[in-house]
Amino acid sequence: GGIKMATDLQSQAAFSNMMTLLNEAGMADGDMVAIKDCFGVSHPMTVTQFRADAVAYGLHCYTLFHS
C-alpha cells in the first residue's frame, strides 16, 4: 500500500530537496503539499504526513542501497 515512489538517485535527491525546502520555509504541520509518485501522479498531503513518508522512504532507499 501507499504511494509508489521512485528509488533512482535523481528521485531520491528531489525528495530530499523538497524536505529541505519545507524545513527552511518553516511550514506548519497542517499545511498541504503535493508530491508525485513514480507514475507522475500528484498526491496532496499534510506536511506531517510528508515527513512520515520521508522517513519511511529514506529507510527504504537505505535498505536498497545496502542490500
C-alpha positions in Angstrom: 0.0 0.0 0.0 0.9 3.6 0.0 2.4 5.9 -2.7 4.8 4.2 -5.1 8.0 6.3 -5.0 10.8 6.0 -7.5 14.1 5.0 -5.9 16.6 6.2 -8.5 19.2 8.7 -7.4 17.6 11.6 -9.1 14.3 10.9 -7.4 15.9 10.5 -4.0 17.7 13.8 -4.5 14.4 15.6 -5.5 12.6 14.2 -2.5 15.5 15.2 -0.2 15.5 18.7 -1.7 11.8 19.1 -1.1 12.3 18.1 2.6 15.0 20.8 2.9 12.7 23.4 1.4 9.9 22.5 3.8 12.2 22.7 6.8 13.7 26.1 5.6 10.3 27.6 4.9 9.0 26.6 8.4 5.8 25.2 7.0 3.1 24.3 9.6 2.3 20.6 10.2 -1.2 21.1 8.8 -0.1 22.9 5.6 -0.7 20.9 2.4 2.0 19.9 -0.1 1.8 17.6 -3.1 4.4 15.0 -4.3 4.4 13.0 -7.5 4.7 9.2 -7.4 6.8 7.1 -9.8 4.0 7.4 -12.4 3.9 11.2 -12.2 0.6 11.3 -10.3 0.3 14.1 -7.8 -0.7 13.2 -4.2 -1.7 16.0 -1.8 -0.9 15.5 1.9 -0.1 17.5 5.0 3.4 18.4 6.0 3.1 15.9 8.9 2.2 13.0 6.5 5.0 14.1 4.1 7.5 14.0 7.0 6.4 10.5 8.0 6.6 9.3 4.4 10.0 10.9 4.0 11.3 8.8 6.9 9.8 5.6 5.5 11.1 6.4 2.0 14.6 7.2 3.3 14.8 3.9 5.2 13.6 2.0 2.2 16.2 3.6 -0.1 18.9 3.0 2.6 17.9 -0.7 2.7 18.1 -1.0 -1.1 21.5 0.7 -1.1 22.9 -1.7 1.5 21.4 -5.0 0.1 
